[in-house]
C-alpha cells in the first residue's frame, strides 16, 4: 500500500510538471488533432480533384461521352485545350493528366481499327499519376465498350467480375489514414513524454531531491510510466471520438474498449522504451536524435504504412520483437474488421511479453543511472 501511495503522488507530480510545459501540451494537441486531420484528408496516394486537360480533335459523340465522364471528386472538370497548349500547361504544372483524342477516333473505332489515345502524365506527382492512370484507362475503356455495344451485336462475356470491397466499401483512403495516424501518435507521444519527463528532472536537478526521499527507483519509474500512459490514453480517446468518428466520420467497427486495452499494453512497452532512451541521453537534443533512430524504423516497418508481407523475411522476423508490429495488427483487426479477443489474443500476449522485457531493461538501466548520481 505504501508503494502504491508513493506511485500515486509521484504520478500527480508528473502530471503537474507536464501542465507547466506548454511545448509538450502543444505537441499533444497537434499530434491528436491537426496531424490526424491532415493525414486523413491529404494522403498523397489518394486521387482527389486531380487536374486533367483534354485535347479533343475528334469532336464526336464518343469523345463527348469520354469528356463528360471526368468529374469530381476524383478529377476536376476537364480543361479543353489545343495540342499547342498541352506541353506548355504540363511544363507549368497546371495539369497532372493530358488526354489527346485524335481526329477520326470514333470513325476508326467503328470501322474495326484500333485507334490509339495518348495520355500524358506528370510523373513528378508519382502517387496520383500511378493511381490516376488506372482510373483514366478504366473510364475510357468503359465508355468505348458501352459505345461500341450500341453499334455491334456482341456476345455477353461468360464471366463477370463483381467487386465487393469489405470493411471500406467506398475505398476511401481517409479511413485508413485517420486511424493509422492515431496509432502513430500513441507510439510517438508515449516515448517522447516519458523520456522528456526524466530528462526534465535531470536538467532541473529534481532527481537529486528524489534520491533523498523514501522512494525506490521502481516507484519513480512506475509513476512516470503510468502518468504519461494515462495522458496518451485520454488524448487518444478524445481524438478517436471527436476527430476520427466525429469530424472525419470514419466508422469504427469493433470494440473501442478492447482497442484501448491493447493500447494500454502497448503503452506499457513504449513508455518503458522512452525511459530507457532517456537514460542513454544526457540532454533533450541527444534524446531527439536517439528518438529518430528508433521511432522511424518502428513506424515504417511495423506494417502501418506498407503491408509487412511485402517486406523481406529478415525484416519481418526482426520486427516481431517490436511492440508497434503487434499493436498495428490488433488495431487494424479491431477497428477495421470488428475482431474480438478470440482473434487478437496472440497480439495481446506478445505486447505483454515485450512490455515486461522492456520495463525490466529500462528499470535496470534507470537504477544504474541513479546509482552513478548518488
DRENDRENVO-844128 format. One record per residue (C-alpha): residue number from 1; residue in three letters; x, z, y. Coordinates in Angstrom, 1 decimal, always signed. Layout:
# DRENDRENVO-844128
> NUM, Ala, X, Z, Y
...
This chain:
# DRENDRENVO-844128
> 1, Unk, +0.0, +0.0, +0.0
> 2, Unk, +2.8, +0.8, +2.4
> 3, Unk, +4.4, -2.6, +1.7
> 4, Unk, +1.1, -4.4, +2.4
> 5, Unk, +0.7, -2.3, +5.6
> 6, Unk, +4.2, -3.4, +6.8
> 7, Unk, +3.5, -7.1, +5.9
> 8, Unk, +0.2, -6.9, +7.8
> 9, Unk, +1.7, -5.5, +11.0
> 10, Unk, +4.7, -7.8, +10.8
> 11, Unk, +2.4, -10.7, +10.4
> 12, Unk, +0.4, -9.7, +13.5
> 13, Unk, +3.7, -9.6, +15.4
> 14, Unk, +4.4, -13.2, +14.2
> 15, Unk, +1.1, -14.4, +15.5
> 16, Unk, +1.7, -12.8, +18.8
> 17, Unk, +5.1, -14.4, +19.1
> 18, Unk, +3.5, -17.8, +18.3
> 19, Unk, +0.8, -17.3, +21.0
> 20, Unk, +3.7, -16.8, +23.5
> 21, Unk, +5.3, -20.1, +22.5
> 22, Unk, +3.5, -22.8, +24.5
> 23, Unk, +5.6, -25.6, +23.0
> 24, Unk, +4.6, -24.7, +19.4
> 25, Unk, +1.0, -24.4, +20.4
> 26, Unk, +1.0, -27.9, +22.0
> 27, Unk, +2.7, -29.2, +18.8
> 28, Unk, -0.1, -27.7, +16.6
> 29, Unk, -2.9, -29.1, +18.7
> 30, Unk, -1.3, -32.5, +18.9
> 31, Unk, -0.5, -32.7, +15.2
> 32, Unk, -4.1, -31.9, +14.2
> 33, Unk, -6.0, -33.9, +16.8
> 34, Unk, -4.3, -36.8, +18.7
> 35, Unk, -1.9, -37.6, +15.9
> 36, Unk, -4.7, -37.8, +13.3
> 37, Unk, -6.9, -39.9, +15.5
> 38, Unk, -4.1, -42.3, +16.3
> 39, Unk, -3.1, -42.7, +12.7
> 40, Unk, -6.7, -43.4, +11.7
> 41, Unk, -7.5, -45.9, +14.4
> 42, Unk, -4.2, -47.7, +14.9
> 43, Unk, -2.9, -48.3, +11.4
> 44, Unk, -0.6, -51.3, +11.7
> 45, Unk, -1.7, -52.9, +8.5
> 46, Unk, -5.4, -52.9, +9.5
> 47, Unk, -6.8, -56.2, +10.7
> 48, Unk, -8.7, -55.3, +13.8
> 49, Unk, -9.6, -57.6, +16.6
> 50, Unk, -6.7, -60.0, +15.9
> 51, Unk, -6.4, -62.7, +18.5
> 52, Unk, -6.9, -66.2, +17.0
> 53, Unk, -6.9, -69.7, +18.6
> 54, Unk, -8.3, -72.9, +17.1
> 55, Unk, -7.4, -76.5, +17.8
> 56, Unk, -10.5, -78.4, +16.8
> 57, Unk, -9.6, -82.1, +16.8
> 58, Unk, -12.4, -82.9, +14.3
> 59, Unk, -15.3, -81.6, +16.3
> 60, Unk, -17.6, -81.9, +13.2
> 61, Unk, -20.4, -79.8, +11.7
> 62, Unk, -17.9, -78.3, +9.3
> 63, Unk, -15.3, -77.4, +11.9
> 64, Unk, -18.0, -75.7, +14.0
> 65, Unk, -19.0, -73.7, +11.0
> 66, Unk, -15.5, -72.5, +10.5
> 67, Unk, -15.1, -71.6, +14.1
> 68, Unk, -18.3, -69.6, +14.1
> 69, Unk, -17.1, -67.6, +11.0
> 70, Unk, -14.4, -65.7, +13.0
> 71, Unk, -15.9, -62.7, +14.8
> 72, Unk, -15.2, -59.0, +15.4
> 73, Unk, -14.2, -56.5, +14.1
> 74, Unk, -11.6, -58.4, +12.2
> 75, Unk, -10.9, -61.2, +14.8
> 76, Unk, -11.5, -61.7, +18.4
> 77, Unk, -13.8, -64.6, +19.3
> 78, Unk, -11.6, -67.7, +18.8
> 79, Unk, -10.0, -69.3, +21.8
> 80, Unk, -10.5, -73.1, +21.7
> 81, Unk, -7.2, -74.7, +22.8
> 82, Unk, -5.4, -78.0, +22.6
> 83, Unk, -2.4, -79.0, +20.5
> 84, Unk, -0.1, -78.8, +23.5
> 85, Unk, -1.2, -75.2, +24.2
> 86, Unk, -0.7, -73.9, +20.7
> 87, Unk, +3.0, -73.3, +20.6
> 88, Unk, +3.2, -72.0, +24.2
> 89, Unk, +0.5, -69.4, +23.6
> 90, Unk, +2.1, -68.2, +20.5
> 91, Unk, +5.5, -68.0, +22.2
> 92, Unk, +3.9, -65.9, +24.9
> 93, Unk, +2.4, -63.5, +22.3
> 94, Unk, -1.2, -64.4, +23.2
> 95, Unk, -2.3, -65.4, +19.6
> 96, Unk, -1.4, -63.9, +16.2
> 97, Unk, -3.0, -66.9, +14.5
> 98, Unk, -3.5, -70.5, +15.5
> 99, Unk, -5.6, -72.7, +13.2
> 100, Unk, -5.3, -76.5, +13.5
> 101, Unk, -8.2, -78.6, +12.2
> 102, Unk, -7.1, -82.2, +12.2
> 103, Unk, -9.2, -85.2, +13.2
> 104, Unk, -11.2, -86.6, +10.3
> 105, Unk, -11.2, -83.4, +8.3
> 106, Unk, -14.9, -83.5, +7.3
> 107, Unk, -14.8, -87.2, +6.6
> 108, Unk, -11.8, -86.9, +4.3
> 109, Unk, -13.2, -83.9, +2.5
> 110, Unk, -16.5, -85.7, +1.7
> 111, Unk, -14.6, -88.8, +0.6
> 112, Unk, -12.9, -86.7, -2.1
> 113, Unk, -9.5, -86.5, -0.4
> 114, Unk, -7.6, -83.2, +0.1
> 115, Unk, -7.1, -82.8, +3.8
> 116, Unk, -4.9, -80.0, +5.0
> 117, Unk, -5.3, -77.4, +7.7
> 118, Unk, -2.3, -75.9, +9.5
> 119, Unk, -2.3, -72.2, +10.1
> 120, Unk, +0.5, -70.8, +12.4
> 121, Unk, +1.1, -67.1, +12.1
> 122, Unk, +3.1, -64.8, +14.4
> 123, Unk, +5.2, -63.2, +11.7
> 124, Unk, +6.6, -60.6, +14.1
> 125, Unk, +3.3, -58.8, +13.6
> 126, Unk, +4.1, -58.7, +9.9
> 127, Unk, +1.3, -56.5, +8.5
> 128, Unk, -1.5, -58.1, +10.4
> 129, Unk, +0.0, -61.5, +9.8
> 130, Unk, +0.0, -61.0, +6.0
> 131, Unk, -3.5, -59.5, +5.8
> 132, Unk, -5.0, -61.9, +8.3
> 133, Unk, -3.6, -65.0, +6.4
> 134, Unk, -5.5, -63.9, +3.3
> 135, Unk, -8.7, -63.3, +5.4
> 136, Unk, -8.5, -66.8, +7.1
> 137, Unk, -7.9, -68.5, +3.7
> 138, Unk, -10.9, -66.8, +2.2
> 139, Unk, -13.1, -67.7, +5.3
> 140, Unk, -12.1, -71.3, +5.4
> 141, Unk, -12.4, -71.8, +1.6
> 142, Unk, -15.8, -70.2, +1.6
> 143, Unk, -17.1, -72.4, +4.4
> 144, Unk, -15.7, -75.5, +2.8
> 145, Unk, -17.2, -74.8, -0.6
> 146, Unk, -20.6, -74.0, +0.9
> 147, Unk, -20.5, -77.2, +3.0
> 148, Unk, -19.4, -79.4, +0.1
> 149, Unk, -22.1, -77.9, -2.1
> 150, Unk, -24.8, -79.4, +0.1
> 151, Unk, -23.5, -82.9, -0.5
> 152, Unk, -22.4, -82.8, -4.1
> 153, Unk, -24.1, -81.7, -7.3
> 154, Unk, -21.6, -79.2, -8.7
> 155, Unk, -21.9, -77.0, -11.7
> 156, Unk, -22.1, -73.3, -11.3
> 157, Unk, -18.9, -71.5, -12.4
> 158, Unk, -19.3, -69.8, -15.8
> 159, Unk, -17.7, -66.6, -14.4
> 160, Unk, -18.4, -65.0, -11.1
> 161, Unk, -16.2, -62.2, -9.9
> 162, Unk, -18.1, -59.4, -8.2
> 163, Unk, -16.1, -56.9, -6.2
> 164, Unk, -17.1, -53.2, -6.5
> 165, Unk, -15.0, -51.0, -4.1
> 166, Unk, -15.2, -47.4, -5.2
> 167, Unk, -14.5, -44.4, -3.0
> 168, Unk, -14.2, -46.6, +0.1
> 169, Unk, -16.9, -49.3, -0.1
> 170, Unk, -16.2, -50.7, +3.3
> 171, Unk, -12.4, -50.9, +2.6
> 172, Unk, -11.9, -49.0, +5.9
> 173, Unk, -8.2, -48.1, +6.2
> 174, Unk, -9.0, -45.4, +8.8
> 175, Unk, -10.5, -43.3, +5.9
> 176, Unk, -7.1, -43.3, +4.3
> 177, Unk, -5.1, -42.8, +7.5
> 178, Unk, -7.0, -39.8, +8.7
> 179, Unk, -6.8, -37.7, +5.5
> 180, Unk, -3.2, -38.6, +4.8
> 181, Unk, -2.2, -37.6, +8.4
> 182, Unk, -3.9, -34.2, +7.8
> 183, Unk, -1.8, -33.8, +4.7
> 184, Unk, +1.4, -34.8, +6.5
> 185, Unk, +0.6, -32.4, +9.4
> 186, Unk, +0.1, -29.5, +7.0
> 187, Unk, +3.6, -30.1, +5.5
> 188, Unk, +5.4, -30.6, +8.8
> 189, Unk, +3.9, -27.7, +10.7
> 190, Unk, +4.4, -25.2, +7.8
> 191, Unk, +8.1, -25.9, +7.6
> 192, Unk, +8.5, -26.1, +11.4
> 193, Unk, +6.6, -22.9, +12.2
> 194, Unk, +8.2, -20.7, +9.7
> 195, Unk, +11.7, -22.0, +10.4
> 196, Unk, +11.2, -21.7, +14.1
> 197, Unk, +9.9, -18.1, +13.8
> 198, Unk, +13.1, -17.0, +12.0
> 199, Unk, +15.4, -18.8, +14.4
> 200, Unk, +13.5, -17.4, +17.4
> 201, Unk, +14.0, -13.9, +16.1
> 202, Unk, +17.7, -14.6, +15.7
> 203, Unk, +18.1, -16.1, +19.2
> 204, Unk, +16.1, -13.3, +20.9
> 205, Unk, +18.1, -10.6, +19.0
> 206, Unk, +15.0, -9.1, +17.4
> 207, Unk, +16.3, -9.5, +13.9
> 208, Unk, +18.7, -6.5, +14.6
> 209, Unk, +15.6, -4.5, +15.5
> 210, Unk, +14.0, -5.3, +12.2
> 211, Unk, +17.1, -4.2, +10.3
> 212, Unk, +16.9, -0.6, +11.6
> 213, Unk, +13.2, -0.4, +10.7
> 214, Unk, +11.9, +0.8, +7.3
> 215, Unk, +11.0, -2.7, +6.1
> 216, Unk, +12.5, -4.8, +3.4
> 217, Unk, +13.6, -8.5, +3.5
> 218, Unk, +10.7, -9.3, +1.2
> 219, Unk, +8.2, -7.8, +3.7
> 220, Unk, +9.8, -9.6, +6.6
> 221, Unk, +9.8, -13.0, +4.9
> 222, Unk, +6.3, -12.5, +3.4
> 223, Unk, +4.9, -11.7, +6.8
> 224, Unk, +6.3, -15.0, +8.3
> 225, Unk, +5.1, -17.0, +5.3
> 226, Unk, +1.6, -15.5, +5.4
> 227, Unk, +1.2, -15.7, +9.2
> 228, Unk, +2.3, -19.3, +9.5
> 229, Unk, +0.3, -20.4, +6.5
> 230, Unk, -2.8, -18.8, +8.0
> 231, Unk, -2.3, -20.7, +11.3
> 232, Unk, -1.8, -24.0, +9.5
> 233, Unk, -4.8, -23.5, +7.2
> 234, Unk, -7.0, -22.6, +10.2
> 235, Unk, -5.8, -25.6, +12.2
> 236, Unk, -6.2, -28.0, +9.2
> 237, Unk, -9.8, -26.7, +8.6
> 238, Unk, -10.7, -27.3, +12.3
> 239, Unk, -9.1, -30.8, +12.1
> 240, Unk, -10.8, -31.8, +8.9
> 241, Unk, -14.2, -30.6, +10.1
> 242, Unk, -14.3, -31.8, +13.7
> 243, Unk, -11.8, -34.6, +13.9
> 244, Unk, -11.9, -36.3, +10.4
> 245, Unk, -15.5, -35.7, +9.5
> 246, Unk, -16.9, -35.4, +13.0
> 247, Unk, -15.1, -37.7, +15.4
> 248, Unk, -13.9, -40.3, +12.9
> 249, Unk, -16.9, -40.0, +10.5
> 250, Unk, -14.7, -40.1, +7.4
> 251, Unk, -16.7, -38.8, +4.4
> 252, Unk, -15.2, -36.1, +2.2
> 253, Unk, -16.4, -36.5, -1.4
> 254, Unk, -15.0, -33.3, -3.1
> 255, Unk, -14.9, -29.6, -2.6
> 256, Unk, -13.3, -28.6, +0.6
> 257, Unk, -12.7, -25.1, -0.7
> 258, Unk, -10.8, -26.5, -3.7
> 259, Unk, -8.7, -28.6, -1.4
> 260, Unk, -7.8, -25.6, +0.7
> 261, Unk, -7.0, -23.6, -2.5
> 262, Unk, -4.4, -26.3, -3.3
> 263, Unk, -3.2, -26.4, +0.3
> 264, Unk, -2.6, -22.6, +0.1
> 265, Unk, -0.3, -23.1, -2.9
> 266, Unk, +1.4, -26.0, -1.1
> 267, Unk, +2.0, -23.8, +1.9
> 268, Unk, +3.5, -21.1, -0.3
> 269, Unk, +6.1, -23.7, -1.2
> 270, Unk, +6.7, -25.4, +2.2
> 271, Unk, +6.8, -22.2, +4.2
> 272, Unk, +9.4, -20.9, +1.8
> 273, Unk, +11.3, -24.1, +2.4
> 274, Unk, +11.1, -23.5, +6.1
> 275, Unk, +12.7, -20.1, +5.8
> 276, Unk, +15.4, -21.5, +3.5
> 277, Unk, +16.3, -24.2, +6.0
> 278, Unk, +16.3, -21.7, +8.9
> 279, Unk, +18.8, -19.5, +7.1
> 280, Unk, +21.2, -22.6, +6.9
> 281, Unk, +20.8, -23.4, +10.6
> 282, Unk, +22.0, -21.2, +13.5
> 283, Unk, +20.1, -22.9, +16.3
> 284, Unk, +16.9, -24.9, +16.8
> 285, Unk, +18.8, -28.2, +17.3
> 286, Unk, +20.6, -27.7, +13.9
> 287, Unk, +17.2, -26.8, +12.3
> 288, Unk, +15.7, -30.0, +13.7
> 289, Unk, +18.5, -32.1, +12.2
> 290, Unk, +18.0, -30.4, +8.8
> 291, Unk, +14.3, -30.9, +9.1
> 292, Unk, +14.8, -34.7, +9.4
> 293, Unk, +16.9, -34.8, +6.3
> 294, Unk, +14.3, -33.0, +4.2
> 295, Unk, +11.0, -33.9, +5.8
> 296, Unk, +11.3, -37.7, +5.9
> 297, Unk, +12.0, -38.1, +2.1
> 298, Unk, +9.2, -35.6, +1.4
> 299, Unk, +6.7, -37.7, +3.4
> 300, Unk, +7.9, -41.2, +2.4
> 301, Unk, +8.5, -40.6, -1.3
> 302, Unk, +5.5, -38.4, -2.1
> 303, Unk, +3.0, -41.2, -2.6
> 304, Unk, +1.2, -40.6, +0.7
> 305, Unk, +2.4, -43.9, +2.3
> 306, Unk, +3.0, -46.1, -0.8
> 307, Unk, +2.0, -45.6, -4.4
> 308, Unk, +4.5, -43.7, -6.5
> 309, Unk, +4.1, -46.3, -9.2
> 310, Unk, +5.9, -48.9, -7.0
> 311, Unk, +9.0, -46.7, -6.7
> 312, Unk, +12.0, -46.7, -9.0
> 313, Unk, +11.7, -44.5, -12.1
> 314, Unk, +14.6, -42.3, -10.9
> 315, Unk, +12.8, -41.6, -7.6
> 316, Unk, +9.6, -40.8, -9.3
> 317, Unk, +11.4, -38.3, -11.6
> 318, Unk, +13.2, -36.6, -8.8
> 319, Unk, +10.1, -36.3, -6.6
> 320, Unk, +8.4, -34.4, -9.4
> 321, Unk, +10.3, -31.3, -8.0
> 322, Unk, +8.9, -31.8, -4.5
> 323, Unk, +5.7, -29.9, -3.6
> 324, Unk, +4.4, -32.9, -1.5
> 325, Unk, +4.1, -35.1, -4.6
> 326, Unk, +1.6, -32.8, -6.3
> 327, Unk, -0.2, -31.9, -3.1
> 328, Unk, -0.8, -35.6, -2.3
> 329, Unk, -2.1, -36.2, -5.8
> 330, Unk, -4.5, -33.3, -5.8
> 331, Unk, -5.7, -34.0, -2.2
> 332, Unk, -6.4, -37.7, -2.9
> 333, Unk, -8.2, -36.7, -6.1
> 334, Unk, -10.4, -34.1, -4.4
> 335, Unk, -11.1, -35.6, -1.0
> 336, Unk, -11.4, -39.2, -2.0
> 337, Unk, -12.7, -39.2, -5.6
> 338, Unk, -14.5, -35.8, -5.7
> 339, Unk, -12.4, -34.4, -8.6
> 340, Unk, -12.8, -30.9, -9.8
> 341, Unk, -10.4, -28.2, -11.1
> 342, Unk, -10.6, -29.7, -14.6
> 343, Unk, -8.8, -32.8, -13.2
> 344, Unk, -6.3, -31.3, -10.7
> 345, Unk, -5.2, -28.2, -12.6
> 346, Unk, -1.8, -29.7, -13.6
> 347, Unk, -1.0, -30.1, -9.9
> 348, Unk, -2.1, -26.6, -9.1
> 349, Unk, +0.2, -25.2, -11.8
> 350, Unk, +3.1, -27.4, -10.6
> 351, Unk, +2.7, -26.2, -7.0
> 352, Unk, +2.6, -22.6, -8.1
> 353, Unk, +5.8, -23.0, -10.1
> 354, Unk, +7.6, -24.9, -7.3
> 355, Unk, +6.4, -22.4, -4.8
> 356, Unk, +7.7, -19.4, -6.9
> 357, Unk, +11.1, -21.1, -7.2
> 358, Unk, +11.4, -21.9, -3.5
> 359, Unk, +10.3, -18.4, -2.5
> 360, Unk, +12.8, -16.8, -4.8
> 361, Unk, +15.7, -19.0, -3.5
> 362, Unk, +14.6, -18.5, +0.2
> 363, Unk, +14.4, -14.7, -0.3
> 364, Unk, +17.9, -14.6, -1.9
> 365, Unk, +19.3, -16.6, +1.0
> 366, Unk, +17.4, -14.5, +3.5
> 367, Unk, +18.8, -11.3, +2.1
> 368, Unk, +22.3, -12.7, +2.2
> 369, Unk, +21.8, -13.7, +5.8
> 370, Unk, +20.6, -10.2, +6.8
> 371, Unk, +23.4, -8.6, +4.9
> 372, Unk, +26.0, -10.5, +7.0
> 373, Unk, +24.2, -9.4, +10.2
> 374, Unk, +24.0, -5.8, +9.3
